[in-house]
């Protein structure tokens, strides 16, 4: 993959990324974080018949908040290096 195929620093931290965008993140640690939470959101969507309608949005919000926290921790770790 050439440098121009990778997402920019700004793009890789967008709140919502699709699988194709995630695959274009250069740093494997960051890519793994984004893949993990994409998988959790996807699994919650697939399990929506087990999650009451009144709680599905809360579940998505909880997963996204955890992802944003982990991304912030990642940024802080990178900035200290």
C-alpha positions, 0 to 999 in steps of 0.5 A: 500500500503506498503512502497516499492510500493511507488515511490522513491523521485527521481522517483516521480519527473520524467518529465513524469509519467503514471497513475499507477506511479502517483497512487504510489506517497505517498504524497497526495498533490504531487499526486494531482499536478501530477494528475491535469497536467496528466489530462490537458495533456490528455484533450489537447490530446482528444481536439486535433481536436480543437487545430491546429496541429501547436499549439498542441506541444506548448500546451503540452509544456505550460502545462508541464512548468506549472507543473514543476513550481508547482512541484518546488514550492512544493519542496520549500514548503516541504524543508521549513517545 
